[in-house]
Amino acid sequence: MRLTPRDEKDVAEAIRTALAHDAPLSIEGHGSKAGLGRATQRDRVLSLAALTGVTLYEPQELVLTARAGTPLREIVALLDAQNQQLAFEPMDHAALLGGARDDATIGGVIATNASGPRRIKAGAARDHLLGFRSVTGRGEIVKSGGRVMKNVTGYDLSKLVAGSYGTLAALTELTLKVLPKAETEETLLLSSLGAEKGLAALRKASGSPYEVSSLAYDPQADAAALRLEGPQISVTTRRDDLTRFLADFGGATRVLAADESRAFWSRLRDAEPIAGEGVIWRVSLAPTDGFAFVERLRGAGAPIVAHVYDWAGGLVWLRLETAADAHATAIRAIVDALGGHATLIGADADIRARVDVFHPQPAALAALTRRVKEAFDPRFILERGRLRAEF
Ligand SMILES: Cc1cc2nc3c(=O)[nH]c(=O)nc-3n(C[C@H](O)[C@H](O)[C@H](O)COP(=O)(O)OP(=O)(O)OC[C@H]3O[C@@H](n4cnc5c(N)ncnc54)[C@H](O)[C@@H]3O)c2cc1C
């Protein structure tokens, strides 16, 4: 059964009815991220696609409020007209999961904490969520936060719901911090260094004063990429300084000007360099461990088809040949030894039902996660089984 509430009151009603029937609900915006996480046990789909519209936009105040089902592209276009943007650069999952490009809703973006290459400098989606309205798995309407960054004590529920995959509450309205767009951007490419040296160059740059906003290494192209954003004069000066700063690494340098730079980072943001047949993993660890992780995985005989490093090596996207366990055992053994998280992003529903999609948590953290779930959704009515088989 598919429910399409028209407003927040309807959402609350739908959740209360589901509770009364013990009929688990999965939440959907446009369904562009339905393939993320474990396959849910669901009886009904709660579509928030009809809850649309920007209800407040004050460019001077750098704040925007939108209903959860508002298409991201509408928000991007509205901000663009004022030369503003969502600084967290939400990734589009279409290249990895299929479906139409540019079809996300803002609710889905926040619920999965979808963030991009600028995350190392600008923060993740959750860092830009000032407040929200939602209906919990208890059927209660809950409002949290407001229009300004909170710096007082108290529970910052925004940090909990962003990235919770709808397991705590159905988000109905979100208030986001927005930022001015940079006047321009450029990307410095260092080629022919090899992965180890290329990543070392990125780490050196990330600790430098040149304000590099994104740092990636693409092994297919053997290119280390460093993005600079800001006023043209500042970008040019920093690019020259950065080129000198990294000269000892050698390699060929090339500069991608504004449009080319944007195309490069949007491709990387959407993990296009690794898209294709097989299983897809997203591994985050300390930037110093990215290279070692891939080497060890290769050493263990895992059939890596393509991979790319973002966040100066702190995020590794991988595509491997399909296997019954999606290579989870091999990947997790290495990630556990190094410290980090491995998330299975792309695999068919069968595999996602058998393998832990999210990195297993230590017992104390798992117990805390369960208590948070129980506080919001004691009957496990929302997205049952999406994060963990048990709830
Ligand atoms: C700048 C930066 C530096 C980092 N440095 C390190 C480091 O030095 N060492 C290190 O080990 N990690 C590091 N990390 C990784 C990071 O701390 C973990 O990967 C993080 O806890 C998992 O969230 P995420 O940011 O990868 O994904 P998110 O996009 O935040 O994940 C989305 C959501 O998925 C769900 N989820 C994720 N993991 C689990 C889980 N295990 N169980 C249940 N649900 C889950 C949660 O709801 C989570 O909010 C770094 C990350 C960043 C951004």
Ligand as a Chemical Component Dictionary entry (heavy atoms), coordinates in Angstrom:
data_LIG
# 
_chem_comp.id                   LIG 
_chem_comp.type                 NON-POLYMER 
_chem_comp.pdbx_formal_charge   0 
_chem_comp.three_letter_code    LIG 
# 
loop_
_chem_comp_atom.comp_id 
_chem_comp_atom.atom_id 
_chem_comp_atom.alt_atom_id 
_chem_comp_atom.type_symbol 
_chem_comp_atom.charge 
_chem_comp_atom.model_Cartn_x 
_chem_comp_atom.model_Cartn_y 
_chem_comp_atom.model_Cartn_z 
_chem_comp_atom.pdbx_ordinal 
LIG C1  C1  C 0 36.844 14.675 7.837  1  
LIG C2  C2  C 0 36.650 13.265 8.303  2  
LIG C3  C3  C 0 37.683 12.607 8.915  3  
LIG C4  C4  C 0 37.533 11.294 9.352  4  
LIG N1  N1  N 0 38.591 10.674 9.959  5  
LIG C5  C5  C 0 38.431 9.430  10.400 6  
LIG C6  C6  C 0 39.473 8.755  11.088 7  
LIG O1  O1  O 0 40.526 9.318  11.303 8  
LIG N2  N2  N 0 39.273 7.483  11.498 9  
LIG C7  C7  C 0 38.097 6.841  11.270 10 
LIG O2  O2  O 0 37.957 5.680  11.650 11 
LIG N3  N3  N 0 37.081 7.454  10.640 12 
LIG C8  C8  C 0 37.220 8.714  10.197 13 
LIG N4  N4  N 0 36.185 9.315  9.551  14 
LIG C9  C9  C 0 35.000 8.522  9.281  15 
LIG C10 C10 C 0 33.771 8.802  10.093 16 
LIG O3  O3  O 0 34.001 9.143  11.382 17 
LIG C11 C11 C 0 32.895 7.556  10.062 18 
LIG O4  O4  O 0 32.917 6.975  8.810  19 
LIG C12 C12 C 0 31.467 7.916  10.394 20 
LIG O5  O5  O 0 31.202 7.626  11.721 21 
LIG C13 C13 C 0 30.470 7.156  9.544  22 
LIG O6  O6  O 0 29.804 8.046  8.947  23 
LIG P1  P1  P 0 30.201 8.614  7.510  24 
LIG O7  O7  O 0 30.605 10.003 7.662  25 
LIG O8  O8  O 0 31.128 7.709  6.797  26 
LIG O9  O9  O 0 28.828 8.446  6.788  27 
LIG P2  P2  P 0 27.530 9.206  7.073  28 
LIG O10 O10 O 0 27.175 9.784  5.758  29 
LIG O11 O11 O 0 27.590 10.057 8.264  30 
LIG O12 O12 O 0 26.653 7.976  7.381  31 
LIG C14 C14 C 0 25.300 8.108  7.211  32 
LIG C15 C15 C 0 24.580 7.430  8.281  33 
LIG O13 O13 O 0 24.637 6.053  8.125  34 
LIG C16 C16 C 0 24.399 5.489  9.338  35 
LIG N5  N5  N 0 25.514 4.708  9.758  36 
LIG C17 C17 C 0 26.799 4.895  9.417  37 
LIG N6  N6  N 0 27.545 3.983  9.997  38 
LIG C18 C18 C 0 26.700 3.222  10.727 39 
LIG C19 C19 C 0 26.862 2.130  11.576 40 
LIG N7  N7  N 0 28.066 1.614  11.804 41 
LIG N8  N8  N 0 25.774 1.586  12.157 42 
LIG C20 C20 C 0 24.557 2.098  11.965 43 
LIG N9  N9  N 0 24.354 3.135  11.181 44 
LIG C21 C21 C 0 25.403 3.695  10.571 45 
LIG C22 C22 C 0 24.238 6.548  10.350 46 
LIG O14 O14 O 0 22.906 6.851  10.518 47 
LIG C23 C23 C 0 25.039 7.625  9.693  48 
LIG O15 O15 O 0 24.720 8.854  10.200 49 
LIG C24 C24 C 0 36.303 10.624 9.133  50 
LIG C25 C25 C 0 35.261 11.295 8.506  51 
LIG C26 C26 C 0 35.424 12.598 8.096  52 
LIG C27 C27 C 0 34.279 13.308 7.427  53 
# 
loop_
_chem_comp_bond.comp_id 
_chem_comp_bond.atom_id_1 
_chem_comp_bond.atom_id_2 
_chem_comp_bond.value_order 
_chem_comp_bond.pdbx_ordinal 
LIG C1  C2  SING 1  
LIG C2  C3  SING 2  
LIG C2  C26 DOUB 3  
LIG C3  C4  DOUB 4  
LIG C4  N1  SING 5  
LIG C4  C24 SING 6  
LIG N1  C5  DOUB 7  
LIG C5  C6  SING 8  
LIG C5  C8  SING 9  
LIG C6  O1  DOUB 10 
LIG C6  N2  SING 11 
LIG N2  C7  SING 12 
LIG C7  O2  DOUB 13 
LIG C7  N3  SING 14 
LIG N3  C8  DOUB 15 
LIG C8  N4  SING 16 
LIG N4  C9  SING 17 
LIG N4  C24 SING 18 
LIG C9  C10 SING 19 
LIG C10 O3  SING 20 
LIG C10 C11 SING 21 
LIG C11 O4  SING 22 
LIG C11 C12 SING 23 
LIG C12 O5  SING 24 
LIG C12 C13 SING 25 
LIG C13 O6  SING 26 
LIG O6  P1  SING 27 
LIG P1  O7  DOUB 28 
LIG P1  O8  SING 29 
LIG P1  O9  SING 30 
LIG O9  P2  SING 31 
LIG P2  O10 DOUB 32 
LIG P2  O11 SING 33 
LIG P2  O12 SING 34 
LIG O12 C14 SING 35 
LIG C14 C15 SING 36 
LIG C15 O13 SING 37 
LIG C15 C23 SING 38 
LIG O13 C16 SING 39 
LIG C16 N5  SING 40 
LIG C16 C22 SING 41 
LIG N5  C17 SING 42 
LIG N5  C21 SING 43 
LIG C17 N6  DOUB 44 
LIG N6  C18 SING 45 
LIG C18 C19 SING 46 
LIG C18 C21 DOUB 47 
LIG C19 N7  SING 48 
LIG C19 N8  DOUB 49 
LIG N8  C20 SING 50 
LIG C20 N9  DOUB 51 
LIG N9  C21 SING 52 
LIG C22 O14 SING 53 
LIG C22 C23 SING 54 
LIG C23 O15 SING 55 
LIG C24 C25 DOUB 56 
LIG C25 C26 SING 57 
LIG C26 C27 SING 58 
# 
